[in-house]
């Protein structure tokens, strides 16, 4: 397998994992309002709402849950937090995020491993 085809396979695995995570959230009564949200400060895999909480979800697709969890470094958390701060500053227009300042924010992780149910880690870190 060439380097290019390995990269494409990994990319497609990641995209499929994000859609699987969104379905998992929907089945657990979350309202997904954005996927693959990008702004000048970073990217957020999934933005969802449950009750009065904005849930920022990082999706990691790996061959094991441990390697997925280990891949969420402090630097990655800081990048995601920066993207959320930019979003909170009111610079973005996303349907469903009205009254954003009145919402609680929680950072979750969903780990995807082939042939296993997704693992949802709620409140994985704080801003």
ChimeraX attribute file (.defattr): number of C-alpha atoms within 10 A of each C-alpha:
attribute: neighborCount
match mode: 1-to-1
recipient: residues
	/A:1	5
	/A:2	7
	/A:3	8
	/A:4	9
	/A:5	10
	/A:6	11
	/A:7	11
	/A:8	12
	/A:9	12
	/A:10	14
	/A:11	12
	/A:12	12
	/A:13	16
	/A:14	17
	/A:15	16
	/A:16	14
	/A:17	22
	/A:18	24
	/A:19	15
	/A:20	17
	/A:21	26
	/A:22	25
	/A:23	14
	/A:24	17
	/A:25	20
	/A:26	14
	/A:27	10
	/A:28	10
	/A:29	13
	/A:30	19
	/A:31	18
	/A:32	18
	/A:33	16
	/A:34	19
	/A:35	16
	/A:36	13
	/A:37	15
	/A:38	13
	/A:39	15
	/A:40	9
	/A:41	16
	/A:42	16
	/A:43	18
	/A:44	21
	/A:45	21
	/A:46	23
	/A:47	23
	/A:48	22
	/A:49	22
	/A:50	15
	/A:51	11
	/A:52	12
	/A:53	15
	/A:54	22
	/A:55	24
	/A:56	23
	/A:57	27
	/A:58	24
	/A:59	27
	/A:60	25
	/A:61	24
	/A:62	19
	/A:63	13
	/A:64	13
	/A:65	17
	/A:66	11
	/A:67	14
	/A:68	18
	/A:69	18
	/A:70	9
	/A:71	12
	/A:72	15
	/A:73	10
	/A:74	10
	/A:75	9
	/A:76	13
	/A:77	17
	/A:78	15
	/A:79	16
	/A:80	22
	/A:81	21
	/A:82	18
	/A:83	19
	/A:84	21
	/A:85	14
	/A:86	16
	/A:87	20
	/A:88	13
	/A:89	10
	/A:90	14
	/A:91	10
	/A:92	11
	/A:93	9
	/A:94	13
	/A:95	8
	/A:96	13
	/A:97	19
	/A:98	11
	/A:99	9
	/A:100	16
	/A:101	11
	/A:102	10
	/A:103	15
	/A:104	13
	/A:105	18
	/A:106	18
	/A:107	21
	/A:108	19
	/A:109	25
	/A:110	26
	/A:111	26
	/A:112	26
	/A:113	19
	/A:114	12
	/A:115	7
	/A:116	10
	/A:117	11
	/A:118	20
	/A:119	14
	/A:120	17
	/A:121	15
	/A:122	14
	/A:123	14
	/A:124	16
	/A:125	13
	/A:126	11
	/A:127	12
